[in-house]
Every structure is written in structure tokens, then in C-alpha cells.
Amino acid sequence: FFLTPKSEVLYVDSHDTVRQVMERMEYHTYQAIPMIDSYGHYVGTITEGDILWWIKDDLPVDMKKAETEYIGDIPRKRENLPVSIQSDMEDLMSKVVNQNFVPVVDDRGSFIGIVRRQAIIRYCYDKSRKIEMTRTGRPVKELAGVH
């Protein structure tokens, strides 16, 4: 229901270079991107913070090094755990509380998309508006900037 399919999600391959990933993150203004291996399995999420810690720990870093280092070799400070396509809402909610998005995998561990926290919040907001409309017969006042 909340799934944004893989075909609509920016993700990186663990064999992409650090520079390639940095450029994609900068271009799309993302702070975190799901990472898959050459078989399409979800292997983790790479964040700007992970890249910054790598730069700090490996100073001096130049762009030549960033062109030869694989993003999959950079240590990650935090694991963004995926959910199975068969997971229930409780499992999804427990993860989305701490992650801006939750990777979704199939039964073989293949990455099939993400669930964005924003989609769940929007759904809950719309649902609460409908409940209030049913209860009072009046539309709920819009929150500033939320449609």
C-alpha cells in the first residue's frame, strides 16, 4: 500500500565509487540512499554521515581516492533495517519511527522498493481528517502547508 517501487527509487550499487554516490546524493539532495549488491539484494543504506566519517578517518582524501573506493567498503554507523513485503504494519511502524524511509525486500532479500515516512504521515493525516469530518460534519482546518 505504501510501497514506492524500486523503479521509482534512487539506489546505489555497492560497487559504485564513493565519488559517484556523492555526486548522486548532491544532485538529488538526498542524505541517505539504499544500497544493493550485484544480485539486487539490499545490503544497507549509505548516508552523508557515513561518507563524512570515512573522509575524517582517512584524511587526507582527494577526489582520485573517491574515484577508486567502493561505497560498499565504507563502514556504516547505523543500520537501516528492511522489512519483508510480508511484514505487518507494526513491524513497519517500529522502523519508520527511526528512519526516513524503510527498505522493502522480497522473500529472497531482493530490494523491491521503499516506504517513505512521509507517505505514512500523509496517510494518517488524511485518515484523521476523514474521521473528524464524519464525527463533526465539518472539514478540519488545514495545518499550515499540509494538503
N, C-alpha and C positions, 0 to 999 in steps of 0.2 A: 504493500500500500504506500509506504513512504520511500520506497527504493528509487534512487536515481541510478539508472543502468550504467554499466561500465562504458558504453558507447558515448555517454554524455559527461563523463568524469575525466578530469586530468589526472593521470597517474604516471609514475616513472618506473623504469626497469632498473633492477639492482645493478645492471652493468652500464647504466648511463654514467657519464662522468659528473663529478661534482660541479664543474662549470656548466654543463648542460642543464642540470637541475636548478642551479642558482639562477640561470637566465630564464628558465620557465617560471620559477617562483616570482621573479621580479616582474616579468611581463604580465602575468595573471594576478599579481599582488596577493598570492597565497602565502600563508605562513606554514602550512603543512600539506603534504601530498602523500597519498597511498603509494606504496612501493610493491611491485610484484617481481617474481623471478622469471626466468626464461620459459618456464612452463605455465605461467599465468597464475601461479599461487601467490596469495597475499603473504608478504614477508615482514611488513611493518609500515610505519608511517615516518617519513623523514620531515623534520621541522627546520625552520630557520635557526632555532636554538641549537639543534644538533650540529648544523654546519658551523655556527659561530664557535661552539665549544671545540670542534675539530680544528678550526683556524687558530684559536687560542692555544690549544695543546701542541700544535705543530708549527708554531711560528719559527722562522718566517715562512709564510705561504705566498707563492706567486701564482699567477694565472696558469703558468706552464704546469705546475703541480696539480692544479684544479682540473686541468685537461687530461691528466693521466690517472687520477684516483677515481675509483668506482664509488658511487654513492652507497652501494650496499656494504662497503667496508667501513663506513663511518659509524661509530658507536651511537646508539640512540639512548637518550636519557630516560625516555618514558615509552612504554608500550601502549599503543592504541589497539586494544584487543578487538578482533572482529566478532561478529555474530554470524551464526548459521542462518541460511534462508529459512530454516525451520524454527528459529528461535521465537520465543513468546515475547509479548510486549514488556513484561517485567525485566527480562534479560536486556532487551534493547534500551529501556529507560535507565537501567543501572549504569550502562556505559555512556549514554548520551549526556548524562549529567556532567561527566568529566571530560568529554571530548566534543569538539565542534562538529565532527562527523564520525559515524561508526561504519567501518568497512564491513561489507557483507560477502560471505563466501558460500559456495555450494558444498555438497557433501564430500567432495574431493579436495576442498581447500582452495578451489579456484576463485579468484576475485571476480565478483559479478556486479559490484556497484557499491554505493554508499547510502547511508541515511543521514541527512543533514539535521542537526539540532534545530535549525530554523524551520524546517518542514514540520517537525513535531510541535514546536511552539505555535506556529501558524494554525495547525490543525486544532490544537487545544483552545486557542483564542477564538477561532471560528465556532467551535462547538459550544463554548461558554456563551457566546453571543446568541446562538440559536436557542439555547436553554433559557437565557434571560428573556428573549423575545417571546418565547412560549409562555413563560411564567408571568410576564407583565403585560404582554401585548404591545410593548413599545420597543423600538430599536434601542440598542445600547449605544451610549455616546462613544464615539471613536476615540481610541487612545491616540495621542499625538504621533503622527507619522505612520500609524499602522493601518493597513487597509485589508 
